[in-house]
Amino acid sequence: MANDTSTPLLLDLVYDHEAAHPDRIYLTQPLTGGSTVDFTWGQTLDQARRMATHLQAQGFAPGARIAILSKNCAHFIIAELAIWLAGYTTVAIFPTEKAATVRFVLEHSEASLLFVGKLDTWDEQRGGVPASLPMIALPLAPASAADLPRWDDVIAKASPMPGRPARAADDLAMILYTSGSTGTPKGVMTSFGAITRTAQGIAADTRRRVGPGESRMLSYLPLAHSFERSWVEAASLADGATHIYFAESLDTFLQDLQRARPTLFISVPRLWLKFQQGVFAKMPPAKLDRLLGIPILGGIVRKKVLKGLGLDAVKQAGSGSAPLPADLIRWYRRLGLQLFEGYGMSEDNSYSHSSNEDHGEPGWVGVPMPGVECRIAEDGEVLIRSPGQFSGYYKDPALTAESFTADGFFRTGDLGERRPDGMLKITGRKKELFKTAKGKYVAPAPIENLINVHPMVEMSMVTGNGQVSAIAVVVLSEALQPRLGDDAVRTEVESEMKALLAQVNGQLSDYEKLHTIVIAREAWSIDNGLLTPTMKLKRARIEQAIAGALPAWYERKGVLWH
């Protein structure tokens, strides 16, 4: 199908930036040892054009799927541009996935080639790559990938693809494989038309909030996920005046953040909580609260705390991917950080709802973004029709059909309520609801939000399907973990958790009240398979892990140690 040249698509905008300001720095990549390398728009497109020439020379069919397995880095974006220029479709794999999932995605997508980038566990993941699949190592690929053709060597032999290669609006730009919190990943198909509308909508929204001139962002949430792909990569490709910095590692994260001094910063609830806990580790909550209430001194303290977090230049901060406790939003705003929650999913390219200055009440995820329609079904399910709507699930037309209403609204699976002004509140997820022996359904997420604001709690999960009542399993903050061998610390933790249990139950209906708070013996992580790559709970996995202990937990009330 011929491209509609009257409506510029994302690649058209990229070509415009390349022509208008080739020397403007677009990407800054940190290297081991503390140095960095910059890529201008001209350099970015030169490398992408050369790799596109090489890819086309391999004779892949139009629309062939080309996979990327890499942590965030400059060459993730450059490789994706090369894939698009060459006429192909990107399949990005979360860099923390195990070999079995890597194999599933590569085989399900019928990938023709794999770019291997910055990775921590490539030696284990390599077993999931079919032996016949061609691979190319990006510049920051691990040393154990040294046997693969290297990006720099490949592009040195290729000439830049000329002109403005066009893609049609309904061509597939990418297949986003979900992070698999409920089972096998699904391939969410996104067209160039959808990602363009998403990118332009987000870019206009953030430009309004950040203001004219260059904006700065730190890219560290997985680019394989819709949230980062849309709000950082795609929006920056549309905007042309955003400078993207990358994080080198977890150990250097604060240094990377302070180097970038972002004007726009997005994160997920778990990290917002961790930032708060880091502040509390240096200054007890009561003391900080008292200082913030003192005129003049409070302003100095606010600036010092935000500078310590590397967020002192932020004009707009956002949170997505999972519910954010309302009290946490209020805490950040008291520090002077304009933190707003948003709502979206892979199926609408994370282009759905966003809070703002006029509609920013904590506990609500905002109003529809331009062009988005929302309504609540009779059973409370949130239904969305978005300009960023996906084209369907790859190789699963039956699931695609059942995911939409007759008039084209996507069935999100989330439960919610709307106010007359358009504000949306997410009250739970249909599949996460469970029924206790009392016969009523319990939504775990709102209760978990009440628990997670406690400074000792890293995260929590509420469960209890078929049981006499619900229980909460909590993971304590990282700062507490090394001190749990001290009896005095354990006593203090138990006392705090008992008070938290009483406080939370005081806010719940009788059928929701918690029987017990259980303190987990180990942290939940991506590595042990209890969190998704985007740090969401893998509820079924955690429930399976604790199943044997449940009878003993229900014999007692209060606070228990797992």
C-alpha positions as CSV (number, residue, x, y, z in Angstrom):
1,M,0.0,0.0,0.0
2,A,1.4,3.4,-0.9
3,N,2.2,5.8,1.9
4,D,-0.2,8.8,2.3
5,T,2.3,11.6,1.9
6,S,-0.2,14.2,3.1
7,T,0.1,12.8,6.6
8,P,3.7,12.7,7.8
9,L,4.6,9.5,9.7
10,L,7.3,9.1,12.4
11,L,10.1,8.4,9.9
12,D,9.2,11.6,7.9
13,L,9.6,13.6,11.1
14,V,13.0,12.0,11.8
15,Y,14.2,12.9,8.3
16,D,13.1,16.5,8.9
17,H,15.2,16.6,12.1
18,E,18.2,15.1,10.3
19,A,17.9,17.8,7.7
20,A,17.1,20.8,10.0
21,H,19.7,20.2,12.7
22,P,22.2,17.4,11.9
23,D,24.7,18.7,14.5
24,R,22.2,18.8,17.4
25,I,23.1,16.1,20.0
26,Y,20.3,13.6,20.3
27,L,21.7,10.7,22.4
28,T,24.3,10.5,25.1
29,Q,25.6,7.1,26.0
30,P,27.7,6.5,29.2
31,L,30.6,4.1,28.9
32,T,32.4,1.9,31.5
33,G,34.8,4.1,33.5
34,G,32.7,7.2,33.5
35,S,33.2,8.6,30.0
36,T,30.4,9.3,27.5
37,V,29.8,9.4,23.8
38,D,27.3,11.7,22.0
39,F,25.4,11.0,18.9
40,T,24.0,13.9,16.9
41,W,21.0,13.6,14.7
42,G,23.3,13.4,11.7
43,Q,25.4,10.7,13.2
44,T,22.4,8.7,14.4
45,L,20.9,8.7,10.9
46,D,24.2,8.0,9.2
47,Q,24.6,4.8,11.2
48,A,20.9,3.8,10.9
49,R,21.1,4.3,7.1
50,R,24.2,2.2,6.8
51,M,22.8,-0.6,8.8
52,A,19.5,-0.4,6.8
53,T,21.5,-0.9,3.6
54,H,23.1,-4.0,5.1
55,L,19.8,-5.4,6.3
56,Q,18.2,-5.0,2.9
57,A,21.1,-6.7,1.3
58,Q,20.3,-9.9,3.3
59,G,17.2,-10.3,1.1
60,F,14.6,-10.5,3.9
61,A,11.0,-10.2,2.8
62,P,9.3,-6.8,3.3
63,G,8.0,-6.5,6.8
64,A,10.3,-9.2,8.1
65,R,10.7,-9.2,11.9
66,I,14.1,-8.1,13.2
67,A,14.6,-8.6,17.0
68,I,16.6,-6.6,19.5
69,L,17.7,-8.1,22.8
70,S,19.4,-5.3,24.8
71,K,19.2,-3.1,27.8
72,N,18.6,0.6,27.0
73,C,21.4,2.2,25.0
74,A,21.8,4.6,22.1
75,H,22.1,1.7,19.6
76,F,18.8,0.3,20.6
77,I,17.2,3.4,19.1
78,I,19.6,3.5,16.2
79,A,19.0,-0.2,15.4
80,E,15.2,0.4,15.4
81,L,15.6,3.2,13.0
82,A,17.7,1.0,10.7
83,I,15.0,-1.7,10.9
84,W,12.3,0.8,9.9
85,L,14.3,2.4,7.1
86,A,15.0,-1.1,5.6
87,G,11.2,-1.9,5.5
88,Y,11.1,-4.2,8.5
89,T,9.3,-4.6,11.8
90,T,11.0,-4.5,15.2
91,V,10.6,-7.2,17.9
92,A,12.2,-6.1,21.2
93,I,12.8,-8.6,23.9
94,F,13.1,-7.6,27.6
95,P,16.9,-7.8,28.5
96,T,16.1,-9.8,31.7
97,E,14.2,-12.6,30.0
98,K,15.3,-16.2,30.5
99,A,16.4,-18.4,27.5
100,A,13.0,-20.1,27.2
101,T,11.1,-16.8,26.8
102,V,13.8,-15.5,24.4
103,R,13.3,-18.6,22.3
104,F,9.5,-18.3,22.4
105,V,9.5,-14.7,21.2
106,L,12.0,-15.3,18.4
107,E,10.2,-18.4,17.2
108,H,6.7,-17.0,17.6
109,S,7.6,-13.7,15.7
110,E,9.6,-15.7,13.1
111,A,12.5,-13.3,13.5
112,S,14.9,-13.1,10.6
113,L,17.8,-11.6,12.6
114,L,18.7,-10.7,16.2
115,F,20.6,-7.6,17.4
116,V,22.5,-8.5,20.6
117,G,23.2,-5.5,22.8
118,K,24.0,-4.5,26.3
119,L,23.2,-7.5,28.5
120,D,24.0,-9.0,31.9
121,T,23.1,-12.6,31.3
122,W,23.8,-13.2,27.6
123,D,25.6,-16.5,28.3
124,E,22.4,-18.0,29.7
125,Q,20.1,-16.3,27.2
126,R,22.1,-17.5,24.2
127,G,20.8,-21.0,24.6
128,G,17.3,-19.6,23.6
129,V,18.5,-18.3,20.2
130,P,18.0,-20.8,17.4
131,A,21.3,-21.9,15.9
132,S,20.4,-20.8,12.4
133,L,19.4,-17.2,13.3
134,P,21.8,-14.5,12.1
135,M,23.0,-12.1,14.8
136,I,24.8,-8.8,15.0
137,A,26.4,-7.5,18.2
138,L,25.7,-3.8,19.1
139,P,28.7,-1.8,20.3
140,L,28.0,-2.4,24.0
141,A,27.3,-6.2,23.7
142,P,29.1,-8.4,26.3
143,A,32.5,-9.7,25.7
144,S,31.1,-13.2,25.3
145,A,29.4,-12.0,22.1
146,A,32.7,-11.2,20.5
147,D,32.3,-14.1,18.0
148,L,29.3,-12.3,16.4
149,P,29.6,-9.8,13.5
150,R,30.1,-6.3,15.1
151,W,27.9,-3.3,14.4
152,D,30.8,-1.0,13.7
153,D,32.4,-3.4,11.3
154,V,29.2,-4.0,9.4
155,I,28.3,-0.3,8.9
156,A,31.9,0.5,7.9
157,K,31.4,-1.7,4.8
158,A,27.9,-0.3,4.0
159,S,26.9,2.9,2.3
160,P,24.2,5.1,3.8
161,M,20.7,4.3,2.4
162,P,19.8,7.5,0.5
163,G,16.6,9.6,0.5
164,R,13.5,9.3,2.6
165,P,12.4,5.6,2.5
166,A,8.7,5.7,3.2
167,R,6.5,3.4,5.2
168,A,2.7,3.1,5.0
169,A,0.5,4.1,7.9
170,D,-0.8,0.5,8.3
171,D,2.7,-1.1,8.0
172,L,3.7,-2.8,11.2
173,A,6.4,-0.7,13.0
174,M,6.8,-3.1,16.0
175,I,5.4,-6.1,17.8
176,L,5.5,-5.4,21.6
177,Y,5.6,-8.7,23.5
178,T,3.9,-8.2,26.9
179,S,6.1,-8.9,30.0
180,G,4.1,-12.0,30.8
181,S,2.7,-11.3,34.3
182,T,-0.1,-13.7,33.7
183,G,1.5,-16.3,31.4
184,T,2.8,-16.6,27.9
185,P,3.7,-13.2,26.4
186,K,1.3,-11.8,23.7
187,G,2.5,-10.0,20.6
188,V,0.9,-6.6,20.4
189,M,1.1,-5.3,16.9
190,T,1.6,-1.5,16.4
191,S,1.4,0.2,13.1
192,F,3.3,3.3,11.9
193,G,0.1,5.3,12.0
194,A,-0.6,4.4,15.6
195,I,3.0,5.0,16.9
196,T,3.1,8.3,15.0
197,R,-0.2,9.5,16.5
198,T,1.0,8.4,19.9
199,A,4.4,10.1,19.6
200,Q,3.0,13.4,18.4
201,G,0.3,13.4,21.1
202,I,2.9,12.7,23.9
203,A,5.4,15.2,22.4
204,A,2.8,18.0,22.3
205,D,1.7,17.2,25.8
206,T,5.1,17.1,27.3
207,R,6.3,20.2,25.4
208,R,3.4,22.1,26.8
209,R,4.5,21.1,30.3
210,V,8.2,21.5,29.9
211,G,8.3,24.6,27.8
212,P,10.3,25.6,24.7
213,G,13.9,24.7,24.1
214,E,15.8,21.5,24.6
215,S,14.3,19.0,27.1
216,R,16.3,16.3,28.7
217,M,15.3,12.7,29.7
218,L,17.0,9.7,31.2
219,S,16.1,6.4,29.6
220,Y,16.3,3.5,32.0
221,L,12.9,1.8,32.1
222,P,13.0,-1.1,29.6
223,L,12.7,0.1,26.0
224,A,11.1,-3.2,25.2
225,H,8.1,-2.0,27.1
226,S,5.4,0.3,25.7
227,F,5.8,3.0,28.4
228,E,9.4,3.8,27.7
229,R,9.1,3.1,24.0
230,S,6.3,5.7,23.6
231,W,7.1,8.3,26.2
232,V,10.8,8.4,25.7
233,E,11.9,7.0,22.3
234,A,8.9,7.7,20.1
235,A,8.1,11.1,21.6
236,S,11.7,12.2,21.2
237,L,11.7,11.1,17.6
238,A,8.6,13.2,17.0
239,D,9.8,16.2,19.0
240,G,13.4,16.6,17.7
241,A,14.5,18.8,20.6
242,T,14.8,16.2,23.3
243,H,18.2,15.1,24.5
244,I,18.1,11.5,25.7
245,Y,20.7,10.2,28.2
246,F,21.1,6.6,29.2
247,A,21.9,4.9,32.5
248,E,25.1,2.9,32.7
249,S,24.1,0.6,35.5
250,L,22.2,0.4,38.8
251,D,25.4,1.3,40.7
252,T,25.9,4.5,38.6
253,F,22.2,5.4,38.4
254,L,22.4,8.5,40.6
255,Q,25.5,9.7,38.8
256,D,23.8,9.1,35.4
257,L,20.7,11.0,36.7
258,Q,22.7,13.9,37.9
259,R,24.6,14.1,34.6
260,A,21.3,14.3,32.7
261,R,19.5,16.6,35.1
262,P,16.3,15.7,33.3
263,T,13.5,18.3,32.8
264,L,11.1,15.4,32.2
265,F,11.3,12.3,34.3
266,I,9.1,9.2,34.2
267,S,9.2,6.2,36.5
268,V,7.2,3.3,38.0
269,P,5.7,3.1,41.5
270,R,8.3,0.8,42.9
271,L,11.1,3.2,42.0
272,W,9.2,6.2,43.3
273,L,8.9,4.3,46.6
274,K,12.6,3.4,46.6
275,F,13.6,7.0,46.0
276,Q,11.5,8.0,49.0
277,Q,13.0,5.3,51.1
278,G,16.5,6.5,50.2
279,V,15.5,10.0,51.5
280,F,14.1,8.5,54.7
281,A,17.4,6.5,55.2
282,K,19.2,9.8,55.4
283,M,16.5,11.7,57.3
284,P,13.7,10.2,59.4
285,P,10.2,11.0,58.0
286,A,9.1,12.9,61.1
287,K,12.2,15.1,61.0
288,L,11.8,15.8,57.3
289,D,8.1,16.6,57.8
290,R,8.9,19.1,60.6
291,L,11.6,20.8,58.6
292,L,9.4,21.2,55.5
293,G,6.9,23.0,57.7
294,I,9.3,25.8,58.7
295,P,9.2,28.9,56.4
296,I,12.3,29.6,54.4
297,L,14.1,26.5,55.8
298,G,11.5,24.3,54.2
299,G,12.3,25.7,50.8
300,I,16.0,25.0,51.3
301,V,15.3,21.5,52.4
302,R,13.1,20.8,49.4
303,K,15.8,21.9,47.0
304,K,18.4,19.9,48.8
305,V,16.4,16.7,48.7
306,L,15.5,17.1,45.0
307,K,19.1,17.8,44.1
308,G,20.2,14.8,46.0
309,L,17.8,12.7,44.0
310,G,19.0,14.3,40.7
311,L,15.5,15.7,40.1
312,D,16.1,19.4,40.9
313,A,15.7,20.4,37.2
314,V,12.5,18.4,36.6
315,K,9.6,20.5,35.4
316,Q,7.3,17.5,35.0
317,A,7.4,14.0,36.5
318,G,5.2,11.1,35.7
319,S,4.4,7.6,36.9
320,G,2.8,4.8,35.1
321,S,2.7,1.0,34.6
322,A,1.0,0.3,37.9
323,P,-1.0,2.2,40.6
324,L,0.8,4.8,42.6
325,P,-0.2,5.4,46.3
326,A,-2.0,8.8,46.6
327,D,0.0,9.6,49.8
328,L,3.2,9.1,47.9
329,I,2.1,11.6,45.2
330,R,1.3,14.1,47.9
331,W,4.7,13.6,49.5
332,Y,6.6,14.4,46.3
333,R,4.4,17.4,45.6
334,R,5.2,18.7,49.0
335,L,8.8,18.5,48.0
336,G,8.0,20.7,45.0
337,L,8.1,17.9,42.4
338,Q,5.2,18.1,40.0
339,L,4.4,14.4,40.0
340,F,1.4,13.3,38.0
341,E,0.1,9.8,37.4
342,G,-0.9,8.4,34.1
343,Y,-2.6,5.3,32.7
344,G,-2.1,3.3,29.6
345,M,-1.1,-0.1,28.3
346,S,0.7,-1.8,25.4
347,E,-2.5,-2.1,23.5
348,D,-2.9,1.7,23.2
349,N,0.9,2.4,23.1
350,S,0.6,3.9,26.6
351,Y,-1.5,6.7,25.2
352,S,-4.7,6.9,27.2
353,H,-5.0,9.1,30.4
354,S,-2.8,11.6,32.1
355,S,-3.1,13.9,35.1
356,N,-2.1,17.5,34.8
357,E,-2.2,20.8,36.6
358,D,-6.0,21.2,36.2
359,H,-6.8,17.5,36.8
360,G,-4.2,16.2,39.2
361,E,-6.1,14.8,42.3
362,P,-4.0,12.0,43.8
363,G,-5.6,8.6,43.5
364,W,-7.0,9.4,40.0
365,V,-5.0,8.7,36.8
366,G,-6.2,11.8,35.0
367,V,-8.3,12.7,32.0
368,P,-8.2,11.3,28.5
369,M,-5.4,12.5,26.3
370,P,-6.4,14.2,23.1
371,G,-8.3,11.9,20.8
372,V,-8.9,9.3,23.5
373,E,-12.4,8.1,24.3
374,C,-13.3,6.3,27.5
375,R,-16.4,4.7,29.1
376,I,-17.2,2.3,31.8
377,A,-19.0,-1.0,31.0
378,E,-21.8,-2.3,33.1
379,D,-19.5,-4.6,35.0
380,G,-17.2,-1.7,35.8
381,E,-14.5,-2.5,33.2
382,V,-12.7,0.5,31.6
383,L,-13.1,0.6,27.9
384,I,-10.7,2.7,25.8
385,R,-10.6,3.8,22.1
386,S,-7.2,5.5,21.5
387,P,-5.4,7.0,18.5
388,G,-2.5,4.8,19.6
389,Q,-4.7,1.6,19.4
390,F,-2.9,-1.6,18.4
391,S,-3.6,-3.5,15.2
392,G,-4.3,-6.8,17.1
393,Y,-2.5,-9.7,18.7
394,Y,0.1,-11.3,16.4
395,K,-1.2,-14.7,15.2
396,D,-4.2,-14.6,17.5
397,P,-7.2,-13.2,15.7
398,A,-9.6,-14.9,18.1
399,L,-8.1,-13.1,21.1
400,T,-8.1,-9.8,19.1
401,A,-11.8,-10.1,18.3
402,E,-12.8,-10.8,21.9
403,S,-10.7,-7.9,23.2
404,F,-12.9,-5.3,21.5
405,T,-16.5,-4.2,21.8
406,A,-18.7,-4.1,18.8
407,D,-18.1,-0.4,18.3
408,G,-14.3,-0.7,18.6
409,F,-13.5,0.0,22.2
410,F,-10.7,-2.0,23.8
411,R,-11.6,-4.1,26.8
412,T,-8.7,-3.1,29.2
413,G,-9.4,-5.7,31.9
414,D,-9.2,-2.9,34.5
415,L,-12.0,-1.8,36.7
416,G,-12.6,1.9,37.3
417,E,-14.9,4.8,37.8
418,R,-15.2,8.2,36.1
419,R,-16.2,11.6,37.3
420,P,-18.3,14.0,35.2
421,D,-15.1,16.0,34.5
422,G,-13.5,12.9,32.8
423,M,-11.2,12.0,35.7
424,L,-10.6,8.2,35.9
425,K,-9.8,6.1,38.9
426,I,-8.6,2.5,38.5
427,T,-10.1,0.4,41.3
428,G,-8.7,-2.9,40.5
429,R,-8.1,-5.5,37.8
430,K,-10.8,-8.0,36.8
431,K,-8.4,-11.0,36.8
432,E,-6.8,-10.0,40.2
433,L,-10.2,-9.9,42.0
434,F,-10.5,-12.9,44.4
435,K,-13.4,-14.1,46.6
436,T,-12.9,-15.0,50.2
437,A,-15.1,-17.4,52.2
438,K,-17.2,-14.4,53.1
439,G,-18.5,-14.5,49.5
440,K,-17.5,-11.0,48.4
441,Y,-14.8,-10.0,45.9
442,V,-11.7,-8.3,47.1
443,A,-9.6,-6.0,44.9
444,P,-6.0,-6.3,46.1
445,A,-4.4,-3.2,44.4
446,P,-6.1,-0.5,46.5
447,I,-5.2,-2.3,49.8
448,E,-1.6,-2.8,48.6
449,N,-1.4,0.9,48.0
450,L,-2.4,1.6,51.6
451,I,0.4,-0.8,52.8
452,N,3.1,0.4,50.4
453,V,3.3,3.9,51.7
454,H,4.8,2.7,54.9
455,P,8.5,3.6,54.9
456,M,9.5,0.1,56.0
457,V,7.7,-1.6,53.1
458,E,9.3,-2.2,49.7
459,M,6.2,-3.8,48.2
460,S,3.3,-6.0,49.1
461,M,0.7,-8.5,47.8
462,V,-2.8,-9.1,49.1
463,T,-4.2,-12.6,48.5
464,G,-6.7,-15.0,50.0
465,N,-8.9,-16.7,47.3
466,G,-11.3,-19.0,49.1
467,Q,-9.8,-18.3,52.5
468,V,-11.6,-17.0,55.6
469,S,-10.2,-13.5,54.9
470,A,-7.4,-11.8,53.0
471,I,-3.8,-11.7,54.1
472,A,-0.9,-9.4,53.0
473,V,2.6,-10.5,52.3
474,V,5.1,-7.7,52.5
475,V,8.7,-7.3,51.5
476,L,10.7,-5.0,53.7
477,S,12.8,-2.2,52.4
478,E,16.3,-2.9,51.3
479,A,17.7,-0.7,54.0
480,L,16.2,-3.0,56.6
481,Q,17.2,-6.3,55.2
482,P,20.8,-6.4,56.5
483,R,19.7,-5.4,60.0
484,L,17.1,-8.1,60.6
485,G,19.6,-10.2,62.5
486,D,19.3,-7.7,65.3
487,D,16.5,-8.6,67.8
488,A,15.8,-5.0,68.6
489,V,15.2,-4.2,64.9
490,R,12.9,-7.2,64.5
491,T,10.9,-6.1,67.5
492,E,10.6,-2.6,66.0
493,V,9.5,-4.0,62.7
494,E,6.9,-6.2,64.3
495,S,5.5,-3.3,66.3
496,E,5.3,-1.1,63.1
497,M,3.6,-3.9,61.1
498,K,1.1,-4.4,63.9
499,A,0.3,-0.7,63.8
500,L,0.1,-0.8,60.0
501,L,-2.3,-3.7,60.1
502,A,-4.6,-1.9,62.5
503,Q,-4.4,1.3,60.4
504,V,-5.1,-0.4,57.1
505,N,-8.0,-2.5,58.5
506,G,-9.5,0.7,59.9
507,Q,-9.9,1.9,56.3
508,L,-11.4,-1.2,54.9
509,S,-14.9,-2.8,54.8
510,D,-15.4,-5.9,56.9
511,Y,-15.1,-8.3,54.0
512,E,-11.7,-6.7,52.9
513,K,-10.0,-6.6,56.3
514,L,-6.7,-8.4,56.6
515,H,-6.3,-11.4,58.8
516,T,-2.5,-11.2,58.9
517,I,0.6,-9.4,57.6
518,V,3.3,-11.9,56.7
519,I,6.9,-10.6,56.3
520,A,8.5,-12.3,53.3
521,R,11.8,-14.1,53.9
522,E,13.3,-12.9,50.6
523,A,12.8,-10.0,48.3
524,W,10.8,-10.4,45.1
525,S,12.8,-9.6,42.0
526,I,13.0,-10.0,38.3
527,D,15.9,-12.5,38.7
528,N,13.9,-14.9,40.9
529,G,10.9,-14.7,38.6
530,L,8.5,-13.0,41.0
531,L,8.5,-9.6,39.3
532,T,8.0,-8.8,35.6
533,P,10.7,-6.8,33.7
534,T,8.6,-3.7,34.5
535,M,8.5,-4.6,38.2
536,K,4.9,-5.7,38.4
537,L,4.0,-8.6,40.7
538,K,3.8,-12.0,39.2
539,R,0.9,-12.9,41.5
540,A,0.4,-16.5,40.4
541,R,4.1,-17.2,40.9
542,I,4.2,-15.6,44.4
543,E,0.9,-17.4,45.4
544,Q,2.4,-20.7,44.2
545,A,5.6,-20.0,46.3
546,I,3.6,-19.4,49.5
547,A,0.9,-22.0,49.1
548,G,2.4,-24.5,51.4
549,A,2.7,-22.0,54.3
550,L,-0.9,-20.7,54.1
551,P,-2.5,-23.2,56.6
552,A,-0.1,-22.2,59.3
553,W,-0.5,-18.5,58.6
554,Y,-4.3,-18.7,59.0
555,E,-3.9,-20.4,62.4
556,R,-2.6,-17.1,63.8
557,K,-3.5,-13.5,63.6
558,G,-1.3,-10.4,63.6
559,V,2.2,-10.2,62.2
560,L,4.2,-13.3,61.1
561,W,7.6,-13.9,59.7
562,H,7.7,-16.2,56.7
